[in-house]
C-alpha cells in the first residue's frame, strides 16, 4: 500500500508536534529527538527534521548548536506582548483597507467571510482556523501597504499555533465570526476608525478572553 506523499507527512508531523507542545505533551525545555520521533511516526529523520525547522519558525522549538531541537520556553507575558503588537498591526491594516478599498475590490474579503461562516456552521474549529487565516490575508491584500502586510503576516505566522488554541475555547468561534462580520461591514462602509477598532479588539487578549487564554496555556510559567 502506497503511503502518503512526503509533503503530507511533513505537515502531519508538524501539526502533531505543535499540538503536543501546546497541550503540554512535551514539556518546555524537553529535547525532541529526531530518531525517536522518526520511529514513532514511521518515517525517516528527514521529514522530522523539516517539521522541526518549521516549528522553529513559529517559535515553539529552538535549535541548540551540537545539542539538537528543544521545546522553547515561552512565557505568558511574552505571548501577551506579541498579541498586543499584533493587535496594533491588524488595526492599521483595517484602517488602511477601509480608506483605500472600493466596492468592487471587496469580493475576496466577502468570500473569505462566507468561508468562515460555513466552517462555523459545520462546528469545525480547525477548519475555521484555516479560513480565519485566509480572512486576515484578504485584509492584508486590501490595505495597500506591502511593508505593513509583510510585518503582519510574519507575526501572524508566529502566533498561529496559539490562535488555533484560542479557537477551541467554548463559543470563541461564534464570537470570532461576529467580529469578522463587523470588520467587513466597517471596511465596506469606509469607516476607518471602526475598522481599526474592530480589528484591534479582535486580536487583543483582555477581560474574559485573557482568562480563557490563560486556561489554555500549558507552559510551566503560565502562573506568572
VOGU-3710 file (C-alpha; in Angstrom, 3 decimals, decimal comma):
1> xxxxxxxxxx> 0,000/0,000/0,000  1,403/3,363/-1,030  1,932/5,786/1,859  1,144/9,498/1,944  3,254/11,880/-0,075  6,262/13,341/1,811  4,730/16,819/1,832  1,609/15,480/3,560  3,743/13,594/6,029  5,697/16,693/6,982
11> xxxxxxxxxx> 2,509/18,618/7,547  1,021/15,859/9,672  4,167/15,564/11,768  4,385/19,307/12,286  0,737/19,542/13,345  1,043/16,571/15,697  4,128/18,028/17,374  2,585/21,501/17,505  -0,497/20,212/19,288  1,512/18,153/21,765
21> xxxxxxxxxx> 3,690/21,125/22,651  0,690/23,419/23,094  -1,260/20,940/25,191  1,665/20,014/27,422  2,538/16,641/25,869  6,120/17,889/25,610  7,451/19,963/28,482  9,248/23,292/27,973  12,954/22,596/27,607  12,401/18,958/26,578
31> xxxxxxxxxx> 14,643/17,626/23,840  12,916/16,477/20,635  14,908/13,503/19,396  14,706/13,169/15,611  15,441/9,455/15,582  12,856/8,618/18,257  10,236/10,784/16,559  11,034/9,152/13,214  10,341/5,718/14,704  7,147/6,997/16,277
41> xxxxxxxxxx> 5,795/8,436/13,021  7,168/5,650/10,839  9,337/7,955/8,722  12,996/8,764/8,217  14,675/11,572/10,114  14,421/13,945/7,135  10,674/14,793/7,346  11,001/15,018/11,139  13,889/17,457/10,790  11,917/19,527/8,274
51> xxxxxxxxxx> 8,886/19,600/10,604  11,093/20,742/13,484  12,547/23,541/11,360  9,004/24,698/10,588  8,295/24,789/14,322  11,473/26,798/14,882  9,980/29,423/12,549  6,862/29,605/14,737  8,910/29,973/17,921  7,702/26,733/19,503
61> xxxxxxxxxx> 11,046/24,965/19,065  14,636/26,166/19,303  17,790/24,605/17,876  20,807/24,495/20,172  24,213/24,029/18,483  25,567/20,498/18,884  22,605/19,537/21,089  19,551/19,380/18,828  15,974/20,632/18,972  14,250/21,589/22,199
71> xxxxxxxxxx> 10,777/22,817/23,136  11,162/26,540/23,603  10,123/28,013/26,922  7,642/30,792/26,130  6,298/32,951/28,917  2,720/34,129/29,082  3,999/37,677/29,338  5,947/37,319/26,081  2,871/35,997/24,300  0,642/38,786/25,576
81> xxxxxxxxxx> 3,193/41,346/24,358  3,231/39,759/20,910  -0,565/39,791/20,779  -0,509/43,493/21,723  1,761/44,263/18,764  -0,319/42,018/16,503  -3,466/43,909/17,511  -1,898/47,238/16,527  -0,657/45,913/13,183  -4,036/44,373/12,391
91> xxxxxxxxxx> -5,763/47,610/13,353  -3,579/49,526/10,910  -4,340/47,105/8,073  -8,052/47,520/8,744  -7,850/51,312/8,809  -5,954/51,455/5,517  -8,213/48,866/3,891  -11,287/50,912/4,831  -9,705/54,055/3,409  -8,427/52,562/0,171
101> xxxxxxxxxx> -10,827/49,777/-0,821  -13,504/50,277/-3,457  -16,729/48,245/-3,508  -15,539/46,215/-6,497  -12,469/45,099/-4,529  -14,446/43,610/-1,639  -15,374/40,333/-3,332  -12,370/38,442/-1,963  -12,943/39,628/1,593  -16,644/38,764/1,465
111> xxxxxxxxxx> -15,841/35,329/0,041  -13,405/34,763/2,919  -16,121/35,760/5,400  -18,591/33,321/3,814  -15,994/30,542/4,090  -15,616/31,332/7,802  -19,398/31,155/8,164  -19,515/27,713/6,542  -16,764/26,393/8,823  -18,538/27,799/11,881
121> xxxxxxxxxx> -21,844/26,172/10,854  -20,014/22,866/10,467  -18,778/23,146/14,049  -15,188/22,535/12,938  -12,737/24,827/14,813  -9,759/23,552/12,821  -11,458/24,350/9,503  -12,451/27,727/10,908  -8,823/28,303/11,918  -7,710/27,783/8,303
131> xxxxxxxxxx> -10,426/30,044/6,896  -9,675/32,644/9,569  -6,120/32,860/8,285  -7,375/33,464/4,739  -9,787/36,116/6,040  -6,918/38,092/7,552  -4,843/37,592/4,397  -7,667/39,203/2,421  -7,477/42,280/4,648  -3,692/42,475/4,230
141> xxxxxxxxxx> -4,196/42,376/0,468  -6,589/45,323/0,675  -4,519/47,595/2,907  -2,282/48,783/0,075  0,904/48,766/2,170  3,177/45,835/1,366  5,597/46,526/4,197  2,826/46,606/6,783  1,233/43,489/5,266  4,570/41,678/5,412
151> xxxxxxxxxx> 5,099/42,512/9,082  1,535/41,485/9,924  1,971/38,187/8,082  5,253/37,478/9,865  3,745/37,950/13,326  0,547/36,166/12,283  2,646/33,094/11,433  4,494/33,404/14,730  1,214/33,299/16,680  -0,741/30,841/14,516
161> xxxxxxxxxx> -0,391/27,900/16,876  -1,680/29,896/19,837  -4,558/31,317/17,828  -5,609/27,776/16,927  -5,659/27,002/20,657  -7,824/30,081/21,313  -10,455/28,898/18,850  -11,013/25,764/20,918  -12,317/27,835/23,827  -16,123/27,299/24,027
171> xxxxxxxxxx> -18,068/29,830/21,931  -14,904/31,561/20,702  -15,590/30,600/17,070  -19,046/32,200/17,257  -17,578/35,330/18,840  -14,815/35,490/16,243  -17,325/35,187/13,392  -19,433/38,032/14,788  -16,278/40,145/14,954  -15,435/39,236/11,352
181> xxxxxxxxxx> -18,846/40,447/10,221  -18,378/43,789/11,984  -14,904/44,153/10,462  -16,217/43,568/6,930  -19,102/45,984/7,495  -16,705/48,695/8,678  -14,301/48,225/5,752  -17,167/48,159/3,245  -18,574/51,394/4,728  -15,188/53,127/4,584
191> xxxxxxxxxx> -15,290/53,503/8,370  -11,565/53,812/9,089  -11,882/54,246/12,855  -14,433/51,454/13,138  -12,341/49,004/11,099  -9,231/49,785/13,120  -11,033/49,401/16,446  -12,809/46,185/15,463  -9,616/44,524/14,249  -7,615/45,644/17,264
201> xxxxxxxxxx> -10,252/44,296/19,632  -10,486/41,104/17,587  -6,835/40,306/18,353  -6,346/41,831/21,804  -6,367/39,437/24,758  -8,246/41,208/27,535  -11,055/40,766/30,026  -12,682/37,336/29,978  -10,707/36,433/26,880  -7,489/36,808/28,876
211> xxxxxxxxxx> -8,761/34,337/31,467  -9,749/31,895/28,744  -6,327/32,205/27,155  -4,525/31,579/30,452  -6,675/28,482/30,977  -5,441/27,027/27,665  -1,797/27,927/28,261  0,175/24,819/29,286  3,643/26,204/29,853  5,283/25,996/33,264
221> xxxx> 5,482/29,764/33,622  1,799/30,409/32,872  1,379/31,066/36,591  3,210/34,357/36,228
//
